[in-house]
């Protein structure tokens, strides 16, 4: 009788995630940023102090950035799956991976609905940006995605604390504040926006690696 009552606990216990899914989640952010930096330095007229990485999806070589959005979304989905399998039945095991999944989908939205031209990029574009329908969807999708990521960090702080990783848990509550501060400063500095977004991606990679390290 005792065995029958305790059996469900074994069914819900966490199991190691596949190595491929873990690696996918860990490399997603760094790979996206590396691709963006490489393109930004290579594309004529692109200026990191004036243009957002999303604008690299415009122009003749824009397909590279579009592919980067799609690939990153797929890698993040795999990472969310790894987190779900690892955290299943424990603190943050439901909402943490789900919120990372929302963040992943926002990259697919960004790939399907490109940002608007402006600030002189691509070459010949006007200085002022005129908001279009696809540009609005791109911006809204990114906003929802990063809000989900910030919420995910707060949720994932619970399993980090439960494992005695208090420094990591505290950082996972501080990083969202820095990310959101970068977004709020985007009107004054595109670099602040890029730095905030990049920090979010890199911290997600670090947290995914730490939580799935068994």
Number of C-alpha atoms within 10 A of each C-alpha: 5 6 7 7 8 10 10 10 10 9 10 12 13 17 14 14 19 15 10 13 18 26 18 22 28 26 21 25 24 16 18 20 18 11 14 20 13 10 18 19 12 10 16 11 16 21 17 15 11 15 22 21 21 22 21 25 25 19 13 9 12 18 14 15 23 23 14 22 23 19 19 24 27 20 23 30 24 23 32 26 21 28 30 24 20 24 25 17 17 15 17 22 20 16 15 25 28 20 22 28 23 22 26 28 23 25 24 22 21 26 22 15 19 24 25 23 26 20 20 17 24 22 15 11 14 13 12 10 15 10 14 13 11 16 18 15 18 23 20 14 21 21 15 15 23 25 17 21 26 26 18 25 26 20 22 27 23 21 19 21 15 12 10 11 15 15 11 17 22 16 15 25 18 14 19 23 14 18 24 18 14 23 22 14 14 17 10 11 16 20 19 20 21 22 16 24 20 18 18 23 23 19 19 27 22 16 21 24 19 14 18 21 11 8
